[in-house]
């Protein structure tokens, strides 16, 4: 542990924060704590009225505040240095992490996006927001929309139908791994009381090469499944890097993130894994904490001293200020994935109220550096609002394999690897009655079934997969190895519910791992279901759920979507998008 601190701080005895290119306000002591809600109309004392975490079905009884929260962003190429090593980044409003979206449950959110990238499109996805009345605003190219071409502006408008913590990110190729992502906080009823909301703790693996180089490596000929190793790990877009380990330009002691705790107070932290490949093991030296929500689902609280999140997963925690007023301790995030072994642990400083700014903590926790399972077991969390999945209308099995198509190593679902067509988004095709989809679009027509049970069988032993379904929260019913026998882990009347669930690696080539999920078909649309590892979805690890085709045909999709496709077609008449992968 001492070696990690020594390597990252180069022998200095205090903490500094240099203003590196692309730095956001996150991770600085100037970040204000978050309020319990934003200004707006109150009903019975709250923006969400008398709705509660334990007494309100969030999927059917969300409020209508009548308020719109508006944001204006410019997407551009910028040189950023989160760890002191300059990298060609892609950012919103010049910041990494990107701007935070903040709203109350039931508000509308409007984000006007101008693409100032000179040579590529972009789209933005609002992770885990259901889009029940705006299915076309999900922000996935080749699925919901054509990309926003260079020089064009597009406005997303959608409702904050769920509450808690999430994130937004580019869904165009692997752009978000170069910086195009940020936090979402939607205020809603609490299932646990606390004193202070310290806001997002964004954790990510980090690379010293732009995403295009990394995708080219993943999609290169003769790739046997080796994925690019990350070079560092970040908390709120910051960490030091041992400059003697690189030949690249490097600023010594560029700075780590800082937080302020108060003795005797309870503090909420909103953990987000917004990385490309690695799980994130989070801990705070000498502190336990309560986990109060996973993804957008409040849960029955439990106490632990660490938590590991897969890509896309979130956890809201409450930490009691048990330290002395002069204490300074380390916050840690360890990358549990493919790293180059040089700097896989992000450090941040937690100062108590009377600790001197810049104090270098002397705390240690040897167990913090050991990676464990990334939430593999279904049934490990109990949702605060109980819901029973019931018997499914139908069951679909999906077998996952990997192999060469002759030139590239791809992921296959039932022997088909996904590749999108930016010019023909499947939702827009379905809206106009075209349901003859190309085989490699991997469309699964689930019809008017009221609920779907899907059993994912992973026959590849090399890695676990964070599986994310758009447009729905899923019941995570069971995980295991071999053939699924019909059991449900945990409480069958209130199983684990979230939007990213972990599928383990196969035990061996003959013994698959399985993940069993179920969802209610209450949201007509075209919904991606994919592994959230950037390099896996780039290599085709995705299917599309075509839910209720007749209802999709009656969606009132705004004309701006057709116009964006015309603008994209016009741009691609003279420019060739560099789509060497799936496009996502």
Secondary structure, DSSP 4 states (H G I P E B T S, - for coil): -HHHHHHHHTT-SB--B---TTB-STTSTTPPPBPSS-SS--BTTBTTTT--TTTS-TTT-------EEEEEEEEEEEEE-TTSS-EEEEEETTBBSEEEEEEETT-EEEEEEEE--SS--B-EEETT---SS-GGGS--BTTTBPPBPTT-EEEEEEE--S-EEEEEEE-STTGGGGT-EEEEEEE---SS--SEEEEEEEEEEE-SS-HHHHHHHHTSTT--S--PPB-EEEETTB----GGG-SS---TT-B-EEEE--TT-EEEEEEEE--SS-EEEEEETT--EEEEEETTEEEEEEEES-EEE-TT-EEEEEEE--S-TT-EEEEEEEEES-B-SS--EEEEEEE-TTSPTTB------GGGGS----S--TTSS-BSS-------SEEEEEEEEEEESSSSEEEEETTB-----TTS-HHHHHHTT-----GGG-EEEEET-SEEEEEEEE--TT--EEEEETTS-EEEEEEEESS--S--SS-TTS--EESEEEEPPPSBTTB-EEEEEEEE--S-EEEEEEE--HHHHHTT-EEEEEE-HHHHHT----HHHHHHHHHHHHHHTT------S---
